[in-house]
């Protein structure tokens, strides 16, 4: 009784095959190939093989069948279950978004002052403006929770601002662009002062121009008393062709109206700009809203956010072992996404079939899984159907490929110790020599 597996001699270039005795746990032999014909010739040199455990490789299946037609082939349970969960995970990654919104039972209406839904006017406020409004609302007696919900603001940011002095707050609220602009203004003002000082020191415009590497027109401009270091267009918002229609656009986007319908509607009232201008604005607004929801876990009333990664963990764990997910939440997910429950049930049934060694259930399970009409599950079933005898033996017998996997790890350690500077024959001799050493419990 043996198990066989492949290993990389040189990754993505050449591979070998290793054989391990299931009873003694020792490596029997290895060859520098995993091609079917080479493996057939190698296996024929061991005429007493009765049971061979392997992974789902068709190449190994064909080689064992040719070399020892009567040998019992056992597919590795770990690889079978891993393939099933991987296919199901691929489906769920496409089925769910990163965070899904689940509807919760409606709660009784509670009249709370100033806790209206997020308004579009507050979604794009700068932090400076939010800060002003927040302190104004605090003075009127609003709670911090109400302020943060109304202004779409993190409560930690509000606490931080409340703990600052006026001067510290003004400095904190400046953006990196504002700070960069201040530095540029200081440098320009120094240059203007230098020009004026040189001119007062009886330097001609020509000499100032040559000394400071400035054009004469620039020197003359800097000598004008009305000139400042701040650019005339600074803080002046550029007009957009969308400006007259932003109010209507925001309302329509908030209602979930398609962009094509929004464009048609504003063109009826005079919009003559391009479609890309509208798309760019809408994409930026939607991204801002989504990022805010993700950052602060803000969701519409009577709903909750559930992360996709938590739902995927149920392919491998019970709900009680997944932190952040409970049975009540899971019931709501099942109710809203029945396809998800079918996937989890089909995986759990397969796992139970393996644990109970119930070979008779495999055909019924395959029929039920095919009935779900999921492409990824169908691919998995096509794979096990081609090797159905070995899969049934995996359910029936205790043999597995764990010994081969462990021996491959040992082989990798030996390769690393030798810095990979070894021929295959040297590697083989070294591994087999180590296997002959006595093993102590």
C-alpha positions in Angstrom: 0.0 0.0 0.0 1.6 3.2 -1.2 0.8 6.8 -2.0 2.3 8.8 -4.8 2.6 12.5 -5.5 4.5 14.9 -7.8 7.1 17.5 -6.7 8.9 20.3 -8.5 12.6 19.7 -9.4 12.7 23.1 -11.0 9.4 25.0 -10.6 7.4 25.4 -13.8 10.1 23.5 -15.7 10.7 20.0 -14.5 8.8 17.7 -12.0 9.3 14.3 -10.4 7.2 11.7 -8.7 7.7 10.3 -5.2 6.3 7.0 -3.7 5.8 6.5 0.1 4.9 3.2 1.9 1.6 3.8 3.8 2.5 1.2 6.5 6.1 2.1 7.3 5.7 5.8 6.4 9.1 5.7 4.5 9.9 6.9 1.1 10.4 4.0 -1.3 11.6 5.7 -4.4 11.4 8.8 -6.6 11.9 9.5 -10.3 12.6 12.7 -12.3 9.3 12.7 -14.3 5.6 12.7 -13.9 4.8 11.8 -17.5 2.4 8.9 -17.9 4.7 6.5 -19.8 7.7 7.1 -17.4 5.5 6.5 -14.4 4.1 3.3 -15.9 7.6 1.9 -16.5 8.6 2.9 -12.9 5.5 1.3 -11.3 6.0 -1.9 -13.2 9.2 -2.4 -11.3 7.1 -2.8 -8.1 4.9 -5.8 -8.9 3.3 -6.1 -5.5 1.3 -2.8 -5.4 -2.2 -3.5 -4.2 -3.4 -0.1 -3.0 -2.3 3.3 -4.5 -3.4 6.6 -2.9 -3.1 9.7 -5.2 -4.5 13.1 -5.9 -7.0 13.7 -8.8 -4.3 13.6 -11.5 -5.6 11.9 -14.7 -2.0 11.2 -15.6 -1.4 9.1 -12.5 -4.8 7.5 -12.9 -3.8 6.3 -16.4 -0.3 5.2 -15.3 -1.6 3.1 -12.4 -4.3 1.5 -14.6 -1.8 0.5 -17.2 0.9 -0.8 -14.7 -1.4 -2.5 -12.2 -5.0 -2.9 -13.5 -6.1 -4.7 -10.4 -4.7 -2.2 -7.9 -7.2 -0.2 -5.8 -6.8 3.5 -6.6 -7.9 5.9 -3.8 -8.3 9.6 -4.5 -7.2 11.9 -1.7 -10.1 13.2 0.4 -8.4 16.5 1.2 -7.9 17.3 -2.5 -11.5 16.4 -3.3 -12.9 18.6 -0.6 -10.5 21.4 -1.3 -11.5 21.4 -5.0 -15.2 21.5 -4.1 -14.8 24.5 -1.7 -12.5 26.3 -4.2 -15.1 26.0 -6.9 -17.9 27.2 -4.5 -15.7 30.1 -3.3 -15.2 31.2 -7.0 -19.0 31.2 -7.5 -19.6 33.2 -4.3 -17.0 35.7 -5.2 -19.0 36.6 -8.2 -22.4 36.1 -6.6 -21.8 38.6 -3.7 -20.3 42.0 -3.6 -17.5 42.7 -1.0 -20.2 43.9 1.4 -23.9 43.1 1.0 -26.9 44.9 2.5 -29.4 42.7 4.3 -32.9 43.9 5.2 -33.7 43.6 8.9 -37.2 43.5 10.5 -38.6 47.0 10.8 -38.2 48.6 14.3 -40.9 50.8 15.9 -40.7 54.5 14.7 -38.8 56.7 17.2 -39.0 60.5 16.9 -35.4 61.7 17.2 -34.6 65.4 16.4 -32.1 66.1 13.7 -31.4 62.5 12.7 -32.6 62.7 9.1 -31.1 60.5 6.4 -27.8 61.5 4.9 -28.5 64.3 2.5 -26.6 64.8 -0.7 -25.7 68.3 0.4 -23.7 66.8 3.3 -22.0 64.0 1.3 -19.4 66.2 -0.4 -18.8 68.8 2.4 -15.1 69.5 3.1 -13.9 68.8 6.6 -13.6 72.5 7.4 -17.2 73.1 6.6 -18.3 70.0 8.5 -16.3 71.3 11.5 -18.1 74.7 11.4 -21.5 73.1 11.2 -20.7 70.5 13.9 -19.7 73.2 16.4 -22.8 75.2 15.5 -25.0 72.2 16.1 -23.2 71.5 19.4 -24.0 75.0 20.5 -27.7 74.3 19.8 -27.7 71.2 22.0 -27.4 68.3 19.4 -25.7 65.2 20.6 -22.5 64.0 19.0 -24.3 60.9 17.5 -26.9 63.1 15.9 -24.2 65.5 14.5 -22.1 62.6 13.0 -25.1 61.0 11.4 -26.4 64.3 9.9 -22.9 65.5 8.7 -21.7 62.0 7.6 -18.7 62.4 10.0 -16.7 59.9 12.1 -17.2 60.5 15.8 -13.5 60.0 16.4 -12.8 63.0 14.1 -15.4 65.1 16.0 -13.8 64.2 19.4 -10.4 65.1 18.0 -11.6 68.5 16.8 -13.3 69.2 20.1 -10.0 68.6 22.0 -8.1 71.2 19.9 -7.6 74.9 20.4 -8.8 77.3 17.7 -5.3 77.7 16.3 -4.6 74.0 16.3 -8.0 73.3 14.7 -7.3 75.8 11.9 -4.0 74.2 11.1 -5.4 70.7 11.3 -8.2 71.5 8.8 -5.8 72.7 6.2 -5.4 70.3 3.3 -2.1 69.3 1.9 -2.9 71.5 -1.1 -3.5 74.5 1.2 -0.2 73.9 3.0 1.7 73.6 -0.3 0.0 76.8 -1.5 1.1 78.6 1.6 4.8 77.6 1.0 4.6 78.8 -2.6 3.1 82.1 -1.5 5.9 82.6 1.0 8.6 81.9 -1.6 6.9 84.3 -4.1 6.5 87.0 -1.5 10.2 86.8 -0.6 11.0 87.2 -4.3 8.8 90.2 -4.6 10.4 91.8 -1.5 13.8 91.1 -3.0 12.9 92.9 -6.2 11.6 95.9 -4.3 14.7 96.0 -2.1 17.0 95.9 -5.0 15.1 98.6 -6.8 15.3 100.8 -3.7 19.0 100.2 -3.7 19.3 101.9 -7.1 19.4 98.7 -9.2 17.9 99.1 -12.6 15.2 96.9 -13.9 17.6 95.4 -16.4 20.2 94.5 -13.6 17.4 93.0 -11.4 16.2 91.0 -14.3 19.7 89.6 -15.0 20.5 89.0 -11.4 17.3 87.2 -10.4 16.8 85.4 -13.8 13.4 87.1 -14.3 11.9 88.8 -17.3 11.7 92.6 -17.3 7.9 92.4 -17.5 7.9 90.3 -14.4 10.2 92.7 -12.5 7.9 95.6 -13.5 4.9 93.7 -12.3 6.5 92.9 -8.9 7.3 96.6 -8.5 3.6 97.5 -8.7 2.3 98.1 -5.2 -1.1 96.4 -6.0 0.6 93.0 -6.9 0.4 90.3 -4.2 1.9 86.8 -4.0 -1.5 85.1 -4.2 -2.7 84.3 -7.7 -5.8 86.0 -8.8 -7.6 82.8 -9.6 -6.8 81.1 -6.2 -9.9 79.7 -4.4 -12.1 80.7 -7.4 -14.1 77.6 -8.4 -14.1 76.9 -12.1 -17.5 76.9 -13.6 -18.9 73.7 -15.0 -21.5 73.2 -17.7 -23.2 70.9 -15.2 -23.6 73.5 -12.5 -27.2 74.7 -13.3 -28.4 71.0 -13.2 -26.5 69.6 -10.2 -29.5 69.8 -7.8 -31.7 67.8 -10.1 -28.9 65.3 -11.0 -28.2 64.7 -7.3 -31.8 64.0 -6.5 -32.1 61.6 -9.5 -28.9 59.7 -8.5 -30.1 59.4 -5.0 -33.3 57.8 -6.3 -31.3 55.2 -8.3 -32.3 56.5 -11.7 -30.1 55.3 -14.6 -27.6 57.8 -16.1 -29.1 57.5 -19.6 -32.5 58.6 -18.2 -30.8 61.4 -16.2 -29.0 62.6 -19.3 -32.2 62.6 -21.3 -34.0 64.5 -18.6 -31.4 67.3 -18.3 -31.0 67.6 -22.0 -34.7 68.4 -22.2 -34.1 71.4 -20.0 -31.1 72.7 -21.9 -28.0 70.7 -21.1 -25.7 70.7 -24.1 -22.5 69.1 -22.6 -21.1 65.7 -23.3 -22.2 62.4 -21.8 -18.7 61.8 -20.3 -18.9 64.9 -18.2 -22.1 63.6 -16.6 -20.6 60.1 -16.2 -17.5 61.4 -14.5 -19.5 63.5 -12.0 -21.9 60.6 -11.2 -19.0 58.1 -10.8 -17.2 60.4 -8.4 -20.3 61.0 -6.3 -21.2 57.3 -6.1 -17.6 56.4 -5.2 -17.7 59.0 -2.4 -20.9 57.7 -1.0 -19.8 54.0 -1.2 -16.4 54.8 0.5 -18.2 56.7 3.2 -20.6 53.7 3.8 -17.6 51.3 3.9 -15.5 53.5 6.2 -18.2 54.2 8.7 -20.5 51.2 8.3 -23.4 53.6 7.5 -26.3 51.7 6.0 -29.9 52.6 5.2 -32.4 52.3 7.9 -33.6 48.8 8.9 -30.6 47.2 7.1 -27.2 45.8 8.1 -23.9 45.3 6.2 -22.5 41.7 6.0 -19.0 41.1 4.7 -18.6 38.6 1.9 -15.5 37.1 3.5 -17.5 36.0 6.6 -20.0 34.2 4.4 -17.3 32.4 2.5 -15.8 31.2 5.8 -18.9 29.1 6.3 -17.6 26.8 3.5 -14.9 25.7 6.0 -16.3 26.5 9.5 -19.6 26.3 11.5 -21.4 29.6 12.1 -20.5 29.6 15.8 -16.8 29.7 14.9 -17.1 32.7 12.6 -16.6 35.9 14.5 -18.9 38.7 13.4 -21.7 36.4 12.1 -24.6 34.9 14.1 -27.4 32.5 13.3 -30.1 35.2 13.1 -28.0 37.2 10.6 -27.4 34.1 8.6 -31.1 33.3 8.5 -31.7 36.8 7.0 -28.9 36.1 4.4 -30.5 32.8 3.5 -33.9 34.4 3.1 -32.6 37.1 0.8 -30.0 34.9 -1.0 -31.4 31.4 -1.2 -28.7 30.4 -3.7 -26.1 30.9 -0.9 -27.9 28.4 1.4 -28.0 25.8 -1.4 -24.3 26.1 -1.9 -23.5 25.8 1.9 -25.9 22.8 2.2 -24.3 21.0 -0.7 -20.8 21.4 0.7 -21.9 20.3 4.2 -23.7 17.2 2.7 -20.5 16.2 0.9 -18.4 16.7 4.0 -20.9 14.6 6.0 -20.8 11.9 3.3 -17.0 11.7 3.7 -17.2 11.5 7.5 -19.9 8.9 7.5 -18.3 6.9 4.7 -21.7 6.7 3.0 -20.6 5.6 -0.5 -24.3 5.0 -1.5 -25.1 8.7 -1.3 -22.6 9.8 -3.9 -24.9 9.4 -6.9 -27.8 11.1 -5.2 -25.4 14.0 -4.2 -24.2 14.4 -7.8 -27.8 14.5 -9.1 -28.8 17.1 -6.6 -25.6 19.2 -7.2 -26.2 19.2 -11.0 -29.8 20.3 -10.4 -28.5 23.6 -9.0 -27.2 24.4 -12.5 -24.1 26.3 -11.3 -21.2 26.2 -13.8 -18.5 25.9 -11.1 -20.2 22.9 -9.4 -20.7 21.3 -12.8 -17.0 21.6 -13.5 -16.2 19.9 -10.1 -18.7 17.1 -10.8 -17.3 16.5 -14.3 -13.8 16.1 -12.6 -14.9 13.5 -10.0 -17.1 11.7 -12.5 -14.1 10.9 -14.7 -12.5 9.3 -11.6 -15.6 8.1 -9.8 -14.2 4.7 -8.7 -11.2 6.4 -6.9 -13.6 8.9 -5.4 -15.8 6.2 -4.1 -12.7 4.4 -2.7 -11.8 7.7 -0.9 -15.1 7.6 0.8 -14.9 3.9 1.6 -11.3 3.6 2.8 -9.1 5.4 5.3 -6.1 5.8 3.0 -5.0 9.3 2.1 -2.1 11.2 0.5 -0.9 13.0 3.7 2.3 10.9 3.8 3.3 11.8 0.3 2.6 15.5 1.0 4.8 15.4 4.1 7.6 13.6 2.3 7.6 16.3 -0.4 8.0 18.9 2.3 11.0 16.9 3.7 12.5 16.8 0.1 12.1 20.6 -0.2 14.0 21.1 3.1 16.8 18.9 1.8 17.0 20.9 -1.5 17.2 24.1 0.5 19.9 22.8 2.8 21.9 21.9 -0.4 21.0 25.4 -1.8 19.4 23.6 -4.8 22.9 22.8 -6.2 22.4 19.1 -6.7 21.6 16.7 -9.4 18.4 14.7 -9.2 20.4 11.5 -8.6 22.2 13.1 -5.6 18.9 14.3 -4.2 17.4 10.9 -4.6 20.3 9.1 -2.9 20.4 11.6 0.0 16.7 11.3 0.7 16.7 7.5 0.5 19.8 7.3 2.8 18.0 9.5 5.3 15.0 7.3 5.1 17.1 4.2 6.1 18.1 5.9 9.4 16.3 4.4 12.5 13.2 6.4 13.6 12.7 6.9 17.3 9.3 7.6 19.0 
